[in-house]
Amino acid sequence: MERIREAFERALAAALPGQDLVLERPKSGDMGDLAFPCFRVAKAVGKNPAQLAQELAGAVAVEGGELVA
């Protein structure tokens, strides 16, 4: 799991250079193993959080993991 977390962190950092990126554990296990709250970053880049999540889900790929919005 730690390997996948680190891979997602690297992929998100490449997609959003210069942003403060924090991965969290979702409150519900039904929502996956990791979560990236888009709200602060979306505001910083001037996008709607849902739009940013959709863009990241389509652009970020990590072997052994799946990003969904």
N, C-alpha and C positions, 0 to 999 in steps of 0.2 A: 504494500500500500504506500509506503514512504517513497518508493521509486516513482510511482505514478504521480503522487503529489508533487514531487520535485519536477517531473516532466511537465506537468500542467503549469507550475509556476514559471518555468522557463518559457513555455509556449505563450503564456499570457504576457510575460514581460516583453517578448519579441513583438507581440501584436499591439501592446500598449506601452511603448517606451516612455520612461520618465514618470510613470504613474505608480502610486502606492498600491500594491496588490496584496490582498489578504485572502487566503482560502480558509474556509471554516467547515466544520461538521454541521450538516443540516440538523434542525431540531427533530425532524422525522426521518427515520431510515428509509421511508418510502420515496424520499426526495433525492436519494443517491448517497454517495460516500463523502463527497466534497461539494462545497458551494462557494461561489464567487459573487458576493453582493456587488452589483453593478452601480448602485446609486451614486456613490461619491465620484467614481471614475467617470460615469456618464455625465455628471454635472461639470466636471473638469474639462471634458472634451466637447461639451455642448450637444449631447445627444440624449434622446429618451432612453431610460434604462432598459426597457423591453427591446428597443431597436438595437442597442449595443449588445445585449445578450444574444439576440438572433444572429447578428453579424459575427460575434465570437464563436457561436456554436457552428457556424458554417466555415469559419476560417481556421480554427484551432484544431489540430489533430495530434493525438498522443497515442502511440502504440500501447495497447492494453487498456485504453480508456475511451470514454465517449463523453462528449460535451453536449448537453441539451439545454435548451432555453425554456 
